């Protein structure tokens, strides 16, 4: 614990030369569970892609604990093309691709690892089903299984509960909570709604490029009404229901 | 004279058509899945610009006759291939512009062929057939070109199939796991450019584009897995090329149009089959 995994040192995120925010600094330590929260178009996905190395920072430095740090990534489900005739197993198997050089066959061990990951997420019986025929929640579990099968050092999730029904959302969040508690996995999860993360994450990154907001810290520090108002640029009320904080974003006052 | 009696006449053309159809209908599955069906069309048009440029260069250095000769050191195919590969590097870049550059490339290439064609010398009378090949008669050297192109694609895709699949299906996650996304896309689009330009030169733009797209749509409609989709697509491509050529011979039809017409008919049959099942 407290061993830095990813450090952003005065990093300006953006696309090309277009800077989205003033330079930011952030350290993600081993075993931390971060919620990256902000409204649509706030710069959350750009921040994550910059951390992973998919988007080059406009300026500043992203430092990894080691050069071969392995990232697991769960994309926004709607970005995938549903027309690919792939089974759930074949999609999850992609998590093992980078463990075998091009031209080398995947091993029985790779396949067993993928089956185990699918079983862990309750998808063993659906392994041979077409990915495109699964429900949104089931597809999300397969994508999560794929990320776990890749044996990541850091797991990134981009809006993993988007478009999923309430029970499905609760299942995924509960699973991620267990993953963090029991395996000490370092997780960063992008979400729109504070409701979704308050009960599972231990750190928050509040971001809104429209207001220039970028705040990081422990949940206890940032999960306060004043702090959250800045994220959504409108008044916010917090309600404690059996330890789970519900966030009520109100209309702008006239 | 019966079809089989004239074996010597059609052997090379059918061989080129079958090799091209097999490679194009395989690549077409990727083209259709990546939703870039206009890319082969634009690439074939860009290839045509390469051919015209080759002739202009030939005029300029006084080597036009060599362009027409099978044994000549300069073949317009190399110019079209070079230009198509160069443009495919641009197409391979990640973009969110709905494929507008592909359409622009198609339109500008079409205009360039007509405009630059006006500067060609009068004695270049068969530019059209060189631009868009002929599904009926092909030069023997085209078998070599198309065969070599197909072998390159076979080797490349056998080696990098998993990468192509991952990058096509989910480029962001593929990139996050360390796969060079742009480099992989360049190789995939480069393989489209290679086969489209060679096939366009060898047997025409219409059959090259048609056999790239229609069999793949049939394969993806009926195939429940990538493997089955590839097999169906290639089977439809081969059947369309072979039977299409036979029908064109038997009924004195246009060979390219017969191949594409047959591939289209098989696609319509697949729609009906899927509706009933």
Interface residues (C-beta under 8 A of the other chain):
Chain A: X49 X52 X53 X54 X70 X71 X72 X73 X74 X75 X79 X80 X81 X83 X84 X85 X86 X87 X90 X91 X94 X95 X97 X98 X100 X102 X103 X130 X146 X147 X150 X156
Chain B: X33 X34 X35 X158 X159 X160 X162 X163 X165 X166 X168 X169 X170 X172 X173 X174 X175 X176 X177 X178 X179 X220 X223 X224 X225 X226 X228 X229
